[in-house]
Amino acid sequence: MHDYTHFRQMKDEFFGQDPHSPLTHEQRHDFDGLKYFDPNDALRLEIPVEEFAEKEIVQMQTSTGDVQTYEH
């Protein structure tokens, strides 16, 4: 199984079954999965990751209201 296939299955399960789904109860009842395009390897990008020379500490509020510290 490809990574994207597993990711799509997990997303569909979340949308269709999780109480935190953005869908209403009625929508979840009838939900049979999102419609996806087939993967296209010609559009795949592989690029090197470069770290910033100077790192900055930033704090961001999360969706739960907590504050998390990150390194930028």
N, C-alpha and C positions, 0 to 999 in steps of 0.2 A: 504494500500500500504506500502511495506517495504521501509526503508530508501534507500537501495541499488537500488530499482526499480526507485525511484524518481531521485536519483543521475544519474543513467544510462540514463533516459529520458532527463535530463537536459544536459548531455554530448552530447548525440546524437543531440539534438536541436542546441547546440553550433556548433558542427562539421558541421551540415547540413545547418545552416541558418545564423550564425553570420559572419559579414564581417572580423572578426579577426580569423576566423577558420584557422587551418593549411592547409586545403584543398583548392585547386584552385576552381575558379568559376565552371568550368566544372565538377570537382569531387563532389562539393556540389550539383549540379543539379541531379546527379545520386545516391547520397548517401541515403541509406535506413537504416542506423544504424550500429553500431559496433556489432560484434559477441561476445557474452559473454558466459562464462562457468556458469553453475548453481551454486548457493551458496552451500558451503559444511560446515555445522556446526561443523564437526569434525576438521576442520582446523581453527576454530575461537579461538582467544586468548583473555583472559581477565586478565590483569595484573594490579597491583597497580602502581600508579604514585608517584614517589618520587622526591621532589624538591632538587636541589643542595643546600648544606649548604651555600656556598658562591656564590653569584650571580655576574655575570660579565656583564657589559653593552657593547654591540657590535653594530656597525653600518654596515648596508648592503645596497648595491645599488639594487634597484628594477628594474624590466624589463622596467619601464618607464623612468629610469635614475635618479629618485629621490633617496634620502638616507633616510632609516628608522632606528630608534633606537630600539633595542630589548634587552630584559633581558635574559641572558643565564643562 
